[in-house]
Amino acid sequence: MATYVLLTKVTAAGVKTLQANPRRIKEVNKEIEQLGARVVAQYATLGRYDFVNIVEAKDADTIARVSVGLGARGTVQIETLSAIPIEAFIRAIARKTRT
């Protein structure tokens, strides 16, 4: 499983939804699972983004379906980042290319 960070901004329509039903956040997490991904950690944040989610998915196609599917509703804007475990990152940059 690959790890992704979803940085989420809630739109005005999304704020109305959350005010009417704060538990909607948990319902969306279940929908994410139905799309083949899993929320590992979730935080409400103050500042540029309203939520930060750490999500595992089998591949980029899966996380693309999640991001586009949620964004298409008009209640959130999502920036999706691929997250590389630090040890894998170190190994990758330490490899020397052969000429």
Number of C-alpha atoms within 10 A of each C-alpha: 10 15 22 22 19 23 20 21 20 19 14 12 12 16 15 13 16 15 10 10 10 12 11 13 13 10 10 13 18 14 16 22 15 11 15 15 24 21 19 12 11 15 11 11 13 8 8 9 16 15 17 18 19 18 24 22 21 13 14 13 9 15 26 13 15 23 18 12 14 17 16 11 11 13 18 20 20 20 14 18 13 14 14 12 10 9 8 10 11 11 9 10 8 9 8 7 5 4 3
